[in-house]
Amino acid sequence: MAGPRDYPWTFNFVWKLLHNDPGTLSLLANNPFPDAPPRYIRARLYKYEFAPLGERAWWRRTLLGDWLPALTTADLRETIQAQPWLGE
């Protein structure tokens, strides 16, 4: 999977989550931040494989690392402003 810079919508999505945007939160099954917006958001990348027959789980996952490091609104603002696709 490519990095977040190859998916510019990711930054907008994270920005909206950091601001508890109701429209964005409606895209999720439940609001993971019911009391207040989060201070940081990160995305982790996992490799998924089907579990062997006979195991109780359907799959196994292995953490490959952070796909998007933990970002605050200030971090995200700097990240977005540094993008070449932003108003060239």
Sequence and secondary structure as in RCSB ss.txt:
>XXXX:A:sequence
MAGPRDYPWTFNFVWKLLHNDPGTLSLLANNPFPDAPPRYIRARLYKYEFAPLGERAWWRRTLLGDWLPALTTAD
LRETIQAQPWLGE
>XXXX:A:secstr
   GGG THHHHHHHHHHTT HHHHTTSSS S SSS  S EEEEEEEEEE  TT SSSEEEEEEEEEEEEE HHH
HHHHHHT TTS  
